[in-house]
């Protein structure tokens, strides 16, 4: 008579279930825990960003290959603030967003971009007038949200 126990199939189901819970947390629960992308609150930037003064950039890599390049540029126009620019490796701009002027220039921390286990990238940011934070970007390059580390 064979004893019933916690077999290999059950362990595989448990691992798949944990992976699904992680993805749900990363894409549903965690972003809704934060009000928009506060406290940094960005808006879409509808103007040409190529002529703006460069602040910093990081490469977003997966398995050692650059997938996207994230830059910050200084907007000195009527709506000042830091402009975030996400580009593909070919240089095509995927999106641009502008942050508020009251927190100053936002610098992307060198070599801080890392793969976020449930999917996407985490990039450490350093605003001029407030504490550090993090920017989350989805695996497909969509802006997700900011998180402020107190």
ZALODREN-697335 format. One record per residue: residue number from 1; residue in three letters; x, y, z of N, C-alpha, C in turn. Coordinates in steps of 0.05 Angstrom, whole numbers, m for minus. Example, Ala and Ser with C-alpha at 12.3 -4.5 7.8 and 13.67 -1.06 7.14 Angstrom:
% ZALODREN-697335
+-----+-----+--------+--------+--------+--------+--------+--------+--------+--------+--------+
:   k :   r :     nu :     nv :     nw :    cau :    cav :    caw :     cu :     cv :     cw :
+-----+-----+--------+--------+--------+--------+--------+--------+--------+--------+--------+
:   1 : ALA :    264 :   m114 :    156 :    246 :    m90 :    156 :    264 :    m66 :    156 :
:   2 : SER :    257 :    m45 :    142 :    273 :    m21 :    143 :    258 :      1 :    157 :
+-----+-----+--------+--------+--------+--------+--------+--------+--------+--------+--------+
END
This chain:
% ZALODREN-697335
+-----+-----+--------+--------+--------+--------+--------+--------+--------+--------+--------+
:   k :   r :     nu :     nv :     nw :    cau :    cav :    caw :     cu :     cv :     cw :
+-----+-----+--------+--------+--------+--------+--------+--------+--------+--------+--------+
:   1 : UNK :     17 :    m23 :      0 :      0 :      0 :      0 :     18 :     25 :      0 :
:   2 : UNK :     11 :     43 :    m18 :     27 :     67 :    m21 :     17 :     90 :     m4 :
:   3 : UNK :     35 :    103 :      9 :     27 :    125 :     27 :     24 :    151 :     11 :
:   4 : UNK :      2 :    165 :     16 :     m2 :    190 :      2 :     13 :    212 :     17 :
:   5 : UNK :     26 :    229 :      2 :     41 :    250 :     14 :     41 :    274 :     m5 :
:   6 : UNK :     58 :    293 :      2 :     61 :    317 :    m13 :     80 :    311 :    m36 :
:   7 : UNK :     70 :    304 :    m60 :     86 :    295 :    m82 :     98 :    318 :    m98 :
:   8 : UNK :    113 :    310 :   m118 :    126 :    330 :   m136 :    106 :    347 :   m151 :
:   9 : UNK :     84 :    336 :   m159 :     63 :    352 :   m173 :     52 :    374 :   m155 :
:  10 : UNK :     48 :    367 :   m130 :     38 :    387 :   m112 :     58 :    410 :   m107 :
:  11 : UNK :     83 :    403 :   m105 :    104 :    423 :   m102 :    105 :    441 :   m126 :
:  12 : UNK :    103 :    430 :   m150 :    103 :    446 :   m175 :     79 :    465 :   m175 :
:  13 : UNK :     56 :    455 :   m167 :     32 :    472 :   m166 :     36 :    494 :   m146 :
:  14 : UNK :     48 :    488 :   m123 :     53 :    508 :   m103 :     72 :    530 :   m113 :
:  15 : UNK :     93 :    522 :   m127 :    112 :    542 :   m139 :     99 :    559 :   m160 :
:  16 : UNK :     82 :    547 :   m177 :     68 :    563 :   m197 :     49 :    582 :   m184 :
:  17 : UNK :     35 :    573 :   m163 :     17 :    590 :   m148 :     31 :    613 :   m135 :
:  18 : UNK :     55 :    609 :   m124 :     70 :    630 :   m112 :     79 :    651 :   m133 :
:  19 : UNK :     87 :    641 :   m156 :     94 :    659 :   m178 :     71 :    676 :   m187 :
:  20 : UNK :     47 :    664 :   m189 :     23 :    679 :   m196 :     17 :    700 :   m175 :
:  21 : UNK :     19 :    693 :   m150 :     14 :    712 :   m128 :     34 :    735 :   m130 :
:  22 : UNK :     59 :    730 :   m136 :     79 :    751 :   m139 :     73 :    770 :   m162 :
:  23 : UNK :     64 :    759 :   m185 :     56 :    776 :   m207 :     32 :    793 :   m201 :
:  24 : UNK :     12 :    781 :   m187 :    m11 :    796 :   m180 :     m3 :    819 :   m161 :
:  25 : UNK :     14 :    813 :   m142 :     23 :    834 :   m123 :     37 :    856 :   m138 :
:  26 : UNK :     54 :    849 :   m157 :     70 :    869 :   m171 :     54 :    886 :   m190 :
:  27 : UNK :     33 :    875 :   m202 :     18 :    890 :   m222 :    m10 :    899 :   m213 :
:  28 : UNK :    m20 :    889 :   m191 :    m47 :    897 :   m182 :    m46 :    910 :   m155 :
:  29 : UNK :    m36 :    895 :   m135 :    m37 :    904 :   m107 :    m18 :    927 :   m102 :
:  30 : UNK :      8 :    923 :   m108 :     28 :    944 :   m102 :     23 :    971 :   m115 :
:  31 : UNK :     17 :    972 :   m141 :     11 :    998 :   m153 :    m13 :   1012 :   m141 :
:  32 : UNK :    m33 :    997 :   m133 :    m57 :   1009 :   m122 :    m53 :   1018 :    m93 :
:  33 : UNK :    m32 :   1008 :    m80 :    m26 :   1017 :    m53 :    m16 :   1046 :    m52 :
:  34 : UNK :     m7 :   1056 :    m74 :      4 :   1083 :    m76 :    m14 :   1100 :    m92 :
:  35 : UNK :    m19 :   1124 :    m83 :    m36 :   1143 :    m96 :    m22 :   1154 :   m121 :
:  36 : UNK :    m30 :   1144 :   m144 :    m17 :   1152 :   m169 :     13 :   1145 :   m168 :
:  37 : UNK :     29 :   1164 :   m173 :     58 :   1159 :   m172 :     71 :   1177 :   m151 :
:  38 : UNK :     55 :   1184 :   m131 :     64 :   1202 :   m110 :     86 :   1191 :    m93 :
:  39 : UNK :    101 :   1208 :    m80 :     97 :   1236 :    m78 :    109 :   1253 :   m100 :
:  40 : UNK :    117 :   1239 :   m122 :    131 :   1253 :   m143 :    112 :   1263 :   m165 :
:  41 : UNK :     89 :   1252 :   m167 :     68 :   1261 :   m186 :     77 :   1272 :   m213 :
:  42 : UNK :     79 :   1254 :   m232 :     87 :   1263 :   m259 :     63 :   1265 :   m277 :
:  43 : UNK :     68 :   1278 :   m300 :     48 :   1281 :   m321 :     61 :   1274 :   m347 :
:  44 : UNK :     45 :   1268 :   m367 :     56 :   1263 :   m394 :     69 :   1289 :   m403 :
:  45 : UNK :     91 :   1287 :   m417 :    106 :   1310 :   m428 :    102 :   1309 :   m458 :
:  46 : UNK :     89 :   1328 :   m469 :     81 :   1327 :   m497 :     99 :   1342 :   m517 :
:  47 : UNK :    122 :   1352 :   m507 :    139 :   1368 :   m524 :    165 :   1353 :   m531 :
:  48 : UNK :    181 :   1364 :   m549 :    206 :   1351 :   m557 :    226 :   1352 :   m533 :
:  49 : UNK :    235 :   1328 :   m526 :    253 :   1327 :   m503 :    283 :   1325 :   m511 :
:  50 : UNK :    289 :   1322 :   m536 :    316 :   1318 :   m545 :    334 :   1342 :   m541 :
:  51 : UNK :    323 :   1366 :   m542 :    339 :   1390 :   m538 :    342 :   1399 :   m510 :
:  52 : UNK :    330 :   1385 :   m491 :    332 :   1392 :   m463 :    359 :   1384 :   m451 :
:  53 : UNK :    369 :   1400 :   m432 :    395 :   1393 :   m419 :    394 :   1365 :   m406 :
:  54 : UNK :    414 :   1349 :   m410 :    416 :   1322 :   m400 :    424 :   1322 :   m371 :
:  55 : UNK :    411 :   1305 :   m354 :    418 :   1302 :   m326 :    432 :   1275 :   m321 :
:  56 : UNK :    419 :   1253 :   m327 :    430 :   1227 :   m322 :    416 :   1206 :   m339 :
:  57 : UNK :    428 :   1181 :   m339 :    415 :   1159 :   m353 :    424 :   1133 :   m342 :
:  58 : UNK :    407 :   1112 :   m345 :    413 :   1085 :   m337 :    403 :   1066 :   m359 :
:  59 : UNK :    418 :   1044 :   m362 :    409 :   1023 :   m381 :    392 :   1003 :   m366 :
:  60 : UNK :    370 :    996 :   m377 :    353 :    975 :   m365 :    359 :    949 :   m380 :
:  61 : UNK :    371 :    931 :   m365 :    381 :    906 :   m377 :    366 :    882 :   m367 :
:  62 : UNK :    365 :    862 :   m384 :    353 :    836 :   m377 :    372 :    815 :   m388 :
:  63 : UNK :    382 :    798 :   m370 :    401 :    777 :   m378 :    426 :    788 :   m392 :
:  64 : UNK :    435 :    812 :   m382 :    459 :    824 :   m393 :    455 :    841 :   m418 :
:  65 : UNK :    431 :    841 :   m429 :    426 :    856 :   m454 :    409 :    880 :   m448 :
:  66 : UNK :    417 :    903 :   m459 :    402 :    928 :   m455 :    376 :    926 :   m471 :
:  67 : UNK :    354 :    931 :   m457 :    328 :    930 :   m469 :    317 :    958 :   m473 :
:  68 : UNK :    321 :    976 :   m453 :    312 :   1003 :   m455 :    334 :   1021 :   m442 :
:  69 : UNK :    333 :   1047 :   m449 :    350 :   1067 :   m436 :    332 :   1088 :   m424 :
:  70 : UNK :    335 :   1093 :   m398 :    320 :   1114 :   m384 :    338 :   1138 :   m379 :
:  71 : UNK :    328 :   1161 :   m387 :    343 :   1186 :   m383 :    327 :   1206 :   m367 :
:  72 : UNK :    341 :   1224 :   m354 :    327 :   1248 :   m342 :    339 :   1272 :   m355 :
:  73 : UNK :    322 :   1291 :   m361 :    329 :   1317 :   m374 :    316 :   1339 :   m359 :
:  74 : UNK :    328 :   1363 :   m359 :    317 :   1385 :   m345 :    299 :   1402 :   m363 :
:  75 : UNK :    274 :   1405 :   m355 :    255 :   1422 :   m369 :    256 :   1450 :   m358 :
:  76 : UNK :    264 :   1469 :   m374 :    266 :   1497 :   m363 :    245 :   1514 :   m376 :
:  77 : UNK :    224 :   1502 :   m387 :    203 :   1517 :   m400 :    182 :   1528 :   m380 :
:  78 : UNK :    158 :   1533 :   m390 :    137 :   1544 :   m373 :    129 :   1525 :   m351 :
:  79 : UNK :    133 :   1499 :   m354 :    127 :   1479 :   m334 :    153 :   1465 :   m326 :
:  80 : UNK :    169 :   1478 :   m309 :    195 :   1466 :   m302 :    192 :   1440 :   m287 :
:  81 : UNK :    213 :   1424 :   m288 :    214 :   1399 :   m274 :    232 :   1380 :   m289 :
:  82 : UNK :    235 :   1356 :   m278 :    252 :   1336 :   m291 :    235 :   1320 :   m311 :
:  83 : UNK :    246 :   1316 :   m335 :    232 :   1301 :   m355 :    245 :   1273 :   m356 :
:  84 : UNK :    229 :   1252 :   m352 :    238 :   1225 :   m355 :    233 :   1216 :   m384 :
:  85 : UNK :    253 :   1204 :   m396 :    250 :   1195 :   m424 :    258 :   1166 :   m425 :
:  86 : UNK :    240 :   1149 :   m435 :    247 :   1121 :   m439 :    250 :   1116 :   m468 :
:  87 : UNK :    273 :   1105 :   m476 :    280 :   1100 :   m504 :    285 :   1070 :   m508 :
:  88 : UNK :    280 :   1061 :   m533 :    288 :   1034 :   m540 :    317 :   1035 :   m547 :
:  89 : UNK :    329 :   1012 :   m552 :    358 :   1011 :   m558 :    364 :   1025 :   m584 :
:  90 : UNK :    344 :   1027 :   m602 :    348 :   1041 :   m627 :    346 :   1071 :   m625 :
:  91 : UNK :    339 :   1081 :   m601 :    336 :   1110 :   m596 :    308 :   1121 :   m599 :
:  92 : UNK :    289 :   1103 :   m606 :    261 :   1112 :   m609 :    249 :   1118 :   m581 :
:  93 : UNK :    237 :   1141 :   m578 :    225 :   1148 :   m552 :    199 :   1133 :   m548 :
:  94 : UNK :    197 :   1119 :   m525 :    173 :   1103 :   m518 :    153 :   1121 :   m503 :
:  95 : UNK :    163 :   1136 :   m483 :    146 :   1155 :   m469 :    164 :   1176 :   m455 :
:  96 : UNK :    150 :   1199 :   m449 :    163 :   1220 :   m433 :    144 :   1229 :   m412 :
:  97 : UNK :    154 :   1235 :   m388 :    138 :   1245 :   m366 :    153 :   1266 :   m352 :
:  98 : UNK :    139 :   1287 :   m342 :    152 :   1309 :   m327 :    144 :   1308 :   m298 :
:  99 : UNK :    164 :   1312 :   m281 :    159 :   1313 :   m252 :    155 :   1341 :   m242 :
: 100 : UNK :    147 :   1344 :   m217 :    142 :   1371 :   m206 :    168 :   1387 :   m202 :
: 101 : UNK :    166 :   1413 :   m204 :    189 :   1430 :   m201 :    198 :   1433 :   m172 :
: 102 : UNK :    179 :   1430 :   m153 :    185 :   1435 :   m125 :    204 :   1415 :   m111 :
: 103 : UNK :    209 :   1393 :   m124 :    228 :   1374 :   m113 :    255 :   1375 :   m126 :
: 104 : UNK :    258 :   1394 :   m145 :    283 :   1399 :   m158 :    290 :   1378 :   m180 :
: 105 : UNK :    315 :   1379 :   m189 :    324 :   1361 :   m210 :    325 :   1333 :   m198 :
: 106 : UNK :    317 :   1313 :   m213 :    317 :   1285 :   m204 :    339 :   1270 :   m220 :
: 107 : UNK :    357 :   1259 :   m205 :    380 :   1244 :   m217 :    374 :   1214 :   m214 :
: 108 : UNK :    379 :   1199 :   m235 :    378 :   1170 :   m234 :    405 :   1161 :   m223 :
: 109 : UNK :    404 :   1144 :   m203 :    429 :   1134 :   m190 :    443 :   1115 :   m209 :
: 110 : UNK :    470 :   1120 :   m212 :    486 :   1104 :   m230 :    485 :   1074 :   m222 :
: 111 : UNK :    482 :   1057 :   m242 :    482 :   1028 :   m239 :    461 :   1018 :   m218 :
: 112 : UNK :    439 :   1033 :   m215 :    419 :   1025 :   m195 :    397 :   1009 :   m208 :
: 113 : UNK :    395 :   1009 :   m234 :    373 :    994 :   m247 :    377 :    964 :   m243 :
: 114 : UNK :    356 :    952 :   m233 :    357 :    923 :   m228 :    331 :    910 :   m236 :
: 115 : UNK :    332 :    885 :   m243 :    308 :    870 :   m250 :    292 :    865 :   m225 :
: 116 : UNK :    266 :    871 :   m226 :    247 :    867 :   m205 :    236 :    839 :   m208 :
: 117 : UNK :    240 :    821 :   m189 :    233 :    793 :   m192 :    206 :    787 :   m204 :
: 118 : UNK :    184 :    800 :   m195 :    159 :    794 :   m208 :    157 :    806 :   m237 :
: 119 : UNK :    175 :    821 :   m245 :    176 :    831 :   m273 :    179 :    861 :   m275 :
: 120 : UNK :    198 :    870 :   m291 :    203 :    898 :   m295 :    228 :    907 :   m282 :
: 121 : UNK :    232 :    933 :   m280 :    257 :    944 :   m269 :    251 :    963 :   m246 :
: 122 : UNK :    270 :    965 :   m228 :    269 :    985 :   m207 :    293 :   1002 :   m211 :
: 123 : UNK :    290 :   1029 :   m211 :    312 :   1047 :   m214 :    311 :   1066 :   m191 :
: 124 : UNK :    333 :   1069 :   m177 :    335 :   1088 :   m154 :    338 :   1116 :   m165 :
: 125 : UNK :    323 :   1135 :   m152 :    323 :   1163 :   m161 :    331 :   1180 :   m136 :
: 126 : UNK :    343 :   1203 :   m142 :    351 :   1221 :   m121 :    342 :   1249 :   m128 :
: 127 : UNK :    318 :   1258 :   m118 :    310 :   1285 :   m122 :    328 :   1305 :   m107 :
: 128 : UNK :    329 :   1329 :   m117 :    347 :   1349 :   m106 :    338 :   1358 :    m78 :
: 129 : UNK :    312 :   1360 :    m73 :    302 :   1372 :    m48 :    287 :   1352 :    m30 :
: 130 : UNK :    289 :   1327 :    m35 :    275 :   1308 :    m18 :    291 :   1282 :    m18 :
: 131 : UNK :    281 :   1262 :     m3 :    296 :   1237 :      0 :    295 :   1219 :    m25 :
: 132 : UNK :    309 :   1197 :    m23 :    310 :   1178 :    m45 :    283 :   1166 :    m51 :
: 133 : UNK :    281 :   1155 :    m75 :    257 :   1141 :    m83 :    264 :   1120 :   m104 :
: 134 : UNK :    243 :   1107 :   m114 :    247 :   1087 :   m135 :    226 :   1090 :   m156 :
: 135 : UNK :    234 :   1085 :   m181 :    216 :   1085 :   m204 :    213 :   1057 :   m214 :
: 136 : UNK :    189 :   1048 :   m218 :    184 :   1021 :   m228 :    175 :   1022 :   m257 :
: 137 : UNK :    186 :   1005 :   m274 :    179 :   1004 :   m302 :    172 :    975 :   m309 :
: 138 : UNK :    151 :    970 :   m323 :    142 :    943 :   m330 :    161 :    930 :   m350 :
: 139 : UNK :    158 :    903 :   m353 :    176 :    889 :   m372 :    172 :    899 :   m401 :
: 140 : UNK :    149 :    910 :   m407 :    144 :    920 :   m434 :    151 :    950 :   m437 :
: 141 : UNK :    162 :    961 :   m416 :    171 :    989 :   m417 :    151 :   1010 :   m409 :
: 142 : UNK :    129 :   1001 :   m397 :    108 :   1021 :   m389 :    116 :   1032 :   m362 :
: 143 : UNK :    110 :   1058 :   m358 :    114 :   1071 :   m333 :     94 :   1058 :   m313 :
: 144 : UNK :    104 :   1051 :   m289 :     87 :   1039 :   m269 :     81 :   1058 :   m247 :
: 145 : UNK :    100 :   1064 :   m230 :     95 :   1083 :   m208 :    122 :   1089 :   m194 :
: 146 : UNK :    120 :   1110 :   m177 :    143 :   1117 :   m160 :    137 :   1107 :   m132 :
: 147 : UNK :    158 :   1102 :   m118 :    156 :   1095 :    m89 :    176 :   1112 :    m75 :
: 148 : UNK :    167 :   1125 :    m54 :    186 :   1142 :    m38 :    194 :   1127 :    m13 :
: 149 : UNK :    220 :   1124 :    m10 :    231 :   1111 :     14 :    236 :   1133 :     35 :
: 150 : UNK :    223 :   1132 :     57 :    225 :   1152 :     78 :    250 :   1148 :     93 :
+-----+-----+--------+--------+--------+--------+--------+--------+--------+--------+--------+
END
